[in-house]
Amino acid sequence: MTAATDRVNIIVSRLEAVCSDYIAYVKGWKERTGRKAVGVLPMNFPVELVQAAGALPVFVQESDEPVTDGRNLIYEYYCAYSKSITDQAAKQWLDLFDGIFAVDHCVALLGALDAMRFAMPSRLVYLAQFPASMDEQASVDEVDKRMRELRRELEKLTGAAILPEAISEAIRSRNEARQIVRRLFALRRDGAINLSARMMQAVVQSGMIMDAAEYLETMLELEAALADFPPVHDRKVKLHLSGHFCHAPRPELFDMIEQCGAMIVDDDLYTGYRFVSTDVAETGDPAIALRDWYFQRNVNVPCSTRAQKTADWEGYLLQALERSGADGVIILMAKFCEPHMLYYPELRKTFRAQGVPYLLIETEHEGLALEMLRTRLESLVELISKRRAAEASGQSGIKETSV
């Protein structure tokens, strides 16, 4: 192990510690600074407004703990993330936040917000509901209106005026961090750095939690350390991970994929490229820039939770596969995620038509049947390996695409 590898591992270990206990990080930050912390919910929240108010914006993370106290507050057929954040509220873990804010919605998240209001009567739980239909001028006007409402509520909560110059400074710092992480994604796609999927997720997920200045400093340190990090030397099966819009997949699932002889070269996960895909414009009115960012994110990386005629998720995925050279796709679908379930047939039809090998893995909160998944993952890797061998020998190849 080289000195560069040691240095990278130390930095990533710090980030993994933040992700493994985000509540502890928030408590420590509040004790150090004496400032307020605001819990925000996925997926498209403009955290720059919270930062400009002098508070710490933190995306509330799914907990590893079993759902117990909150089980009677939310339906069993809601997704893992909704059940987990409800349970955290019921256990009073989220009371350290001075308020909970959201702009996105689905049926499950709306239910979770109502349950959180019940479980946290002393805290503001506020929804500035952005429209999910992205093509109409009325949606642009509505986001402008909701953004103003959100800004007023944050000012009341923090007791600080949110000034345009403070928003602009928050935009600049977060853009710089996003650009660094995107460069890391590009290096991983090209095989120039051998960062595991577990490590890559920690890099992104920690940015949802940490103080912006501290996170940017860490990203600059990591990028410098990666300059001497070893590249990829083998020809493992290359895979793209897709889905999981609101919370982080379990790292042990990434480990198993890589143990089965594959390497993850790209993704469109929420705790992956999707989160850092889009910068906010640094010129003009920062409020308008944040509004435009909301719409541009779905153009850059389409999502089945948005309705937009000009955004095509399956087309995006085919382009992403061509860019990275990935041999196949693993679709990670959170159980009971209705938007993903409804869109999946379109993805499946496209992959079959284009001959793209794929595997659907449905994830749950309380554990994964890892050994059963191992068999399916090994089958996907074997399918792709046989196809590679057939193509190398000039044969027509394997026709199957799913396992």
Residue, then its C-alpha position, 0 to 999 in steps of 0.5 A: m500500500t502506497a503513501a497516497t493510498d494511505r492518505v486517501n483511505i484516511i480522508v475517506s474514513r473521516l467521511e465515512a464516520v460522518c455518514s455512519d452517525y450524522i446525528a453526532y456530527v450535527k450535535g458536535w457542529k452545534e456545540r462548536t458554533g452555537r448556531k442552528a441546524v436545519g434538517v432538509l428532505p430530498m431530493n431538490f432542496p436549495v440548501e444555499l438558502v439555509q447556508a445563507a441564513g447562517a444555519l447548517p443544512v443537513f439532509v436527513q439520512e436513513s438510519d441503520e436502526p430497526v423501525t420501532d417507535g414510529r411503526n404505528l405512525i406510518y403505513e407499512y407499505y411506505c418506502a424505507y426512507s419514509k419509515s426511517i425518518t418517521d421513526q427517528a422523529a418518534k425517537q426524538w433523534l431529530d429534535l436537535f434540528d431547529g426545523i425540518f424543511a422539504v420542497d419535494h413530495c411523493v405520497a410516502l413523503l407527504g405521509a412521513l411529514d404529517a407523522m413527523r409533525f405529530a411526533m415533533p410538536s415543538r419543531l417546525v415541519y414545513l413543506a414548500q411544495f414544488p411542482a413535479s410537472m416541469d414543462e409549464q410556465a405555471s410551474v416556473d411561477e409556482v417555484d418562484k412563489r414557493m422559493r419566496e415562502l421558503r426564504r421567509e420561513l427560514e428567516k423567521l426560524t433563524g432570525a437572520a435576513i437571507l441576503p443576496e450576497a450571502i446566497s451567492e457566496a453559498i452558491r459559489s462554495r457549493n459549486e466548487a465542491r460539486q465540480i471537484v466531485r464530478r471530476l472524481f466521477a470522471l476519473r473513476r469512469d476513465g479508470a484513472i482512479n480505483l475508488s470503490a463504490r463504498m468510498m465514492q458514496a461516502v464522498v457524496q453523502s458526507g456533502m449532504i451533512m457537513d458544513a460547506a466550508e469544511y466539506l470543500e476543504t476536505m474535497l480539495e485535500l482528497e483531490a490532491a491526494l488522489a493525484d497519486f492514487p493507483p489507476v485500475h489495471d484489470r478488466k473486470v465487468k463494468l457496471h452502472l448503478s441506477g435508481h435509489f432517489c432519496h437515500a443511500p444504498r447499504p454499502e455492503l451491497f456495493d461490497m458484494i457487487e465488487q466481490c462478484g468480479a464487477m467494478i462500478v464505473d458510473d451511477d445516477l444514484y441520489t447519493g452519487y452523480r445525481f446529487v452533484s450533477t448540476d451547478v447553480a448559475e453564479t451570475g444574475d439574481p441568485a434566487i432566479a439561479l436557484r429556481d433554474w437549478y431546480f429545473q435544470r437538474n432534471v434535464n441533466v439527470p432525469c428522474s421518474t419523480r418528475a414529469q418532463k417531455t424533454a427529459d428521457w431517463e432511459g435515453y440518458l442511461l443509454q448515453a451514460l453507458e456509452r460514455s463510461g463503457a459500462d457492460g450492464v446496469i444494476i437497477l436499485m429500487a427502494k421497495f414501495c417507491e411508486p415513481h420508480m416502480l411505475y417507470y421501471p417497465e420503460l427501462r426494461k423495454t429499452f434495455r431489452a431492445q438495445g441488448v443491455p444486460y441488467l439486473l433489478i434489485e429491490t432494497e428494504h430497510e431491515g436487511l438484504a438477503l445478501e447471499m441470495l443476491r450474490t447468486r443473481l449478481e454472479s449470474l449477471v457477471e457471468l452473462i456479461s463475461k460470456r458475451r464479452a468472450a463471444e464478441a472477442s471470438g467474432q461470434s454473435g454473442i449471448k441474447e439474454t439481457s436480464v437475470 
